[in-house]
Every structure is written in C-alpha cells, then in structure tokens.
C-alpha cells in the first residue's frame, strides 16, 4: 500500500513536471513570441513580414498541435512505466 | 443547370446524408444519448469535436475579422486553438476518468454540493444559449443568400434538420453527423482558398502562399498588401498593437473560455479510455487547424483581391501609387459578384464625388484626409460587410458554380454541427442535472431518456424562437459565452482536479465571484443586460480599467475566481475523506472503464 502510494505520487509529480514544461512552451510561442516579445523578433523577416506575425497567425497553432501530441505520447509512456494505464 | 439548382442540389444532398445518419444512429439508453455509448474512436471524436467547435462564426466571420484587423485580430486564432492545449493537459483526461455525463455533474459531485451543480447549470445555459442563437441566425443567412428563401424559413428548416438527428440520436446521432459535417465544411472552406492562393501566388497551399511572393507585383504578398493599404490610409496589415496587456488578456480569456465551454468538454466523455481523451484533443486541434491555418491566408488574399479589383492599376509592380490609384474601377464595369452581393445589402456603393468610379479608402483616418482631398475623393464609397469575404470567395476567384454550392452546404454544416453540440449540452444539463439529480432522483433509465428527448425538443424550439427574434445579447457570444466559461467554469474544473483540498464553499464562492465580476464589468460598458443606453461608462479604451476591454475581462474574472476559492477554502472545513480519495483516483487512468451509469 505504501509502495502504491509513493508510486502514484511519483507518477503525479512526473505528470505535473510535464504539464509545467508544456505550458511554458505554450505561453512562450503565443504570449511570448507572438505578442509581448514581438518587437524583439521584429528584425527576423518572414515572407514579407516578421517572425512575431508568423507566430501569431501560424506558428503558435502548429506548436500547440506539437505540444498536445508530445504530451499524449509522454503520458502514455508514464502510464506504462508506473503501471497506472488502462 | 442554374446556380440556384446547383446550390439546392448540394444543400439537399448534405441534408439527405445527415438524415440517413440520424436513422442509422438512434440512441436507446442514457449512455448512448449523453455520451454516444462511450466507444467513439479518438480520431472520429477529434473530427466531431472540430465540427462541434467550428461554428458559423469560424466558417463565415473569422476570415473577415482577420482581414479587417490584420495582426491585431490574431487573438482569435491563438485563443480559439490554444484552449485545446489547456483541455488536453488540464481537463479532458481527468474529466473522462471521472466518467460522468455532463459538466455540472462533475462540479456537483466533486464539490458534494447541489448549489455548485446548479450554479454550473446556470452558467452552462447562459453561455450555450447565447452561443446557439448565432448558429441559428448564421444558418438563416446562408439559406437566404444561397437558396433565395427568407431567412426565417431558413431558420425553421435548420431547426427541423437538427431536431431529426438530435432528438432521436442524442450524442450518438450528433457525433456521426458532425463527422459528415466536418468533411463537408472543410472541403468547402479549403477548395476556394487553394484556388485563390494559386491565382495570387502560384502556391497551392494557402498557409504557405500567404508568406510567399505575389505573382503580379513580384513582392511578398503581405508586403504588397501592407504597402497598398497604407497608400489608401488604412493601417499596415502587420502593425503592432500598443495595448499588449489587453491583447494578452483577450487571448487568455478566449483560451480559458475554449477550455471551459461545456459543449466541447462533453465530446471527450465519448472516447473509451483516458489516453484516448489526450490523443483525441490533439486530433481535434489538427482538424481545427486545417481551417484556422487557412483562414489568415484567405483573409490577407481576399483583402488584397478586393483592393486590386477596385484599383486594377495598383495590382502589379507600382512605381508611383499616385498614378496607380488615380483610375479606380468604373461602377459600370463592376464584376458580377459585386452585383450579386449588392442585392443582399452587405456590399454597398454610393458615388459621393459623382465621378462614376469606386473610391475605396479609409476616410476615418485624419492623417489621410489631406491626401484624399488632393485626389478629389469625397469619402469612402464602398462598404463591404466582413462576413461576405468567405462566402464571396468562389465568385471573386471565378470558380465554377459547383464550388459555390459546396460553400453554401459548408456554411450550413458549420452552423448545424455547432448548434447540435450546444443543444445537447443544454438538454443534458436539464434532463440529467436538474431533473434526475435535483428534482426527481428516482426517475427510471427509460424516463430519463424520454426527459432528455423532451429537453432537446424544448431547447431547439427556444433556440429557433431566439434565432427568429434575436435579443440584445445575441451578438455578445464572445463577451458572454467565453467570459462566463473562462471566469466561472474553467477555474472550477481545474481546481476540482488539481487541488485535493478545494472544498464546496471555496468553489461556490469562486464561481460566483468570477461570474458576477465578469458580468458587472461587461454590463458597465455594454449596458445592463446589453440594453443600449444603460451602460455606465462609454465603451472606449480610455474608460477601460487599466485598458482592459470588457471582452478581455474573462481572464481577470478567472483569476478572481481562483483567488477567492483558495482564500475561502483555507478558512473552511476541508472536503470529506471520500471526496479527497475521489480526486486522487481521478488523477490515475487505471480503472476508468466506460462512463459510469448511475
């Protein structure tokens, strides 16, 4: 029982670490590159405009997809490693 | 065959398909009615979620919003997609593990309180009803434009079709019609976009074409667009926004709202396993992104197309814009699509300087007034409703008539699929949370399915009535639906999963503070219950608190919700041991099984 409990706790903290990492990237590409840091990226030209504009209209969406699939893939491995999957 | 006959054929064929699915997918049990039996494949559910999510507004209005706002309106793109990251990481897998039928069901059970459940029901109904009105009116507009029938008749037809598959099929019927509707709407959206991208840039993929070279001028497309916009007194397409706090909060409100909207969340109750809920959110976003990555391309290309239609000399490589803009299109020579849309009143021309030509520029820009006067322009003469960009695209690009028929069927599919999802969220909250959980707990399985069908029928009638007589709040989907979902529902769900110590009183206080603060802020600027003239402060940026627009307040409401909930939970009794165990168990996928019958 104690083992089960520490196993579950380790699974949960591994999940939380993964969530924090993923949300960091999520915020960086949207609120960061596309909005707040856009002036810093203004010097990088992308097809007639700047990198910040590209992140705002295309890049952030592509990153969101990558974040979700990466998370789902990592969580499947965690489920298996800790024996908590279905 | 006439255009009318072709439109009728496409719309009629799509309806026959939906009705066929309705007959095949009838629901017999509550589990089938509420969660489609719980056995939907994650990719199928992803596709259904995409159709559920992409409304008449996504299909018809978003490209117009982006075209008119340029960079500043990117919030819609990021907000309405970034919410899926929150759903996949923070909500969907755990709510699936919890295994209930509705969103208020989770809130009521997790916070062991019928008060919490009922607040959630009220939030859900207000958000979803506001949202559904736009779908009904959107379907009405599509019908009246393409099938030349009054918009009211269009709304009745839309209601009858939804009735057929939603009342008999419940979530099961809705799921499989949504898959069909996704296919119809995405083909209808992308085909004209591909042709326009080819015509303007030679690149068949719109999302790449947008960032490549405009063939006629030899310049990058976006650079050409910005250049000609500035020459006409409009804002540079890529111009940065000065109020970054507001843009950040607006994007955040849309993301929280997306993650907290019940009609999206319940779609994740239909997959077999917790892991499927995670994958399914990813697939949903892939299917959504096909449209959302295309929309900004359609926006920029359609805007450039419109301008070069009016100023043909400005389309190529321009040395001197003064000369290139001197010969706008003569009204007599206007293309057919302009004539078609003039009939609808969504595109109008007034020859203010009586020269028989169309002057199209930004007459609201004081810095440009002098230039305009020098050119002999006496005001902007062409006004174009944002909503026609997508619908008129195939005509602007001279595509064959069947593409127009397809766009008609696509616009109606987008409206119907979202309406059905919202109506299911409303009716299951009534039959399951109000009738079964609050009023009549001893109702039988059969009785509950019957109650669910009646609630669905009543919800459709209400939506039809409101679609025919839109109340003042009908236009406030973004403020009301997203504001409430962001400020009230999203934080409650998140705390219910991630904070074991969060108790009933904390959650209730938090939801009420989030809801009331957001409504007060919105009403202050948009009027009490949106009645014109009752606003206490003018709705202009210099009156907004810290420059935060009423549409961006949802994120602030959410933070007030979190803060209040944690403060109240700290000073009141912790949740009972069995609830704490329940929250623990929600965290681990093991032993989820099907959505539990109860």
HADDOCK unambig.tbl for C-alpha pairs under 7 A between the chains (distance, minus, plus):
assign (segid A and resid 19 and name CA) (segid B and resid 89 and name CA) 6.49 0.50 0.50
assign (segid A and resid 30 and name CA) (segid B and resid 78 and name CA) 6.86 0.50 0.50
assign (segid A and resid 31 and name CA) (segid B and resid 248 and name CA) 6.35 0.50 0.50
assign (segid A and resid 35 and name CA) (segid B and resid 244 and name CA) 6.85 0.50 0.50
assign (segid A and resid 36 and name CA) (segid B and resid 244 and name CA) 6.63 0.50 0.50
assign (segid A and resid 47 and name CA) (segid B and resid 211 and name CA) 4.34 0.50 0.50
assign (segid A and resid 47 and name CA) (segid B and resid 212 and name CA) 5.59 0.50 0.50
assign (segid A and resid 47 and name CA) (segid B and resid 220 and name CA) 5.88 0.50 0.50
assign (segid A and resid 48 and name CA) (segid B and resid 211 and name CA) 6.66 0.50 0.50
assign (segid A and resid 48 and name CA) (segid B and resid 220 and name CA) 4.82 0.50 0.50
assign (segid A and resid 48 and name CA) (segid B and resid 221 and name CA) 6.64 0.50 0.50
assign (segid A and resid 48 and name CA) (segid B and resid 222 and name CA) 5.24 0.50 0.50
assign (segid A and resid 48 and name CA) (segid B and resid 223 and name CA) 4.65 0.50 0.50
assign (segid A and resid 49 and name CA) (segid B and resid 222 and name CA) 6.54 0.50 0.50
assign (segid A and resid 49 and name CA) (segid B and resid 223 and name CA) 6.59 0.50 0.50
assign (segid A and resid 49 and name CA) (segid B and resid 238 and name CA) 6.97 0.50 0.50
assign (segid A and resid 53 and name CA) (segid B and resid 71 and name CA) 6.61 0.50 0.50
assign (segid A and resid 53 and name CA) (segid B and resid 238 and name CA) 6.76 0.50 0.50
assign (segid A and resid 56 and name CA) (segid B and resid 74 and name CA) 5.72 0.50 0.50
assign (segid A and resid 56 and name CA) (segid B and resid 78 and name CA) 6.80 0.50 0.50
assign (segid A and resid 57 and name CA) (segid B and resid 74 and name CA) 5.92 0.50 0.50
assign (segid A and resid 57 and name CA) (segid B and resid 77 and name CA) 6.56 0.50 0.50
assign (segid A and resid 57 and name CA) (segid B and resid 296 and name CA) 6.58 0.50 0.50
assign (segid A and resid 58 and name CA) (segid B and resid 293 and name CA) 5.96 0.50 0.50
assign (segid A and resid 60 and name CA) (segid B and resid 78 and name CA) 6.74 0.50 0.50
assign (segid A and resid 61 and name CA) (segid B and resid 78 and name CA) 6.59 0.50 0.50
assign (segid A and resid 61 and name CA) (segid B and resid 81 and name CA) 6.46 0.50 0.50
assign (segid A and resid 61 and name CA) (segid B and resid 289 and name CA) 6.92 0.50 0.50
assign (segid A and resid 64 and name CA) (segid B and resid 82 and name CA) 6.29 0.50 0.50
assign (segid A and resid 64 and name CA) (segid B and resid 85 and name CA) 6.26 0.50 0.50
assign (segid A and resid 65 and name CA) (segid B and resid 282 and name CA) 6.09 0.50 0.50
assign (segid A and resid 65 and name CA) (segid B and resid 285 and name CA) 6.33 0.50 0.50
assign (segid A and resid 65 and name CA) (segid B and resid 286 and name CA) 6.52 0.50 0.50
assign (segid A and resid 68 and name CA) (segid B and resid 85 and name CA) 6.01 0.50 0.50
assign (segid A and resid 68 and name CA) (segid B and resid 88 and name CA) 6.48 0.50 0.50
assign (segid A and resid 68 and name CA) (segid B and resid 282 and name CA) 5.37 0.50 0.50
assign (segid A and resid 69 and name CA) (segid B and resid 279 and name CA) 6.73 0.50 0.50
assign (segid A and resid 69 and name CA) (segid B and resid 282 and name CA) 5.77 0.50 0.50
assign (segid A and resid 72 and name CA) (segid B and resid 278 and name CA) 5.44 0.50 0.50
assign (segid A and resid 72 and name CA) (segid B and resid 279 and name CA) 5.88 0.50 0.50
assign (segid A and resid 76 and name CA) (segid B and resid 275 and name CA) 6.81 0.50 0.50
assign (segid A and resid 84 and name CA) (segid B and resid 588 and name CA) 6.16 0.50 0.50
assign (segid A and resid 84 and name CA) (segid B and resid 589 and name CA) 6.15 0.50 0.50
assign (segid A and resid 84 and name CA) (segid B and resid 590 and name CA) 5.00 0.50 0.50
assign (segid A and resid 85 and name CA) (segid B and resid 589 and name CA) 5.35 0.50 0.50
assign (segid A and resid 85 and name CA) (segid B and resid 590 and name CA) 4.93 0.50 0.50
assign (segid A and resid 86 and name CA) (segid B and resid 589 and name CA) 6.09 0.50 0.50
assign (segid A and resid 86 and name CA) (segid B and resid 590 and name CA) 4.72 0.50 0.50
assign (segid A and resid 86 and name CA) (segid B and resid 591 and name CA) 6.18 0.50 0.50
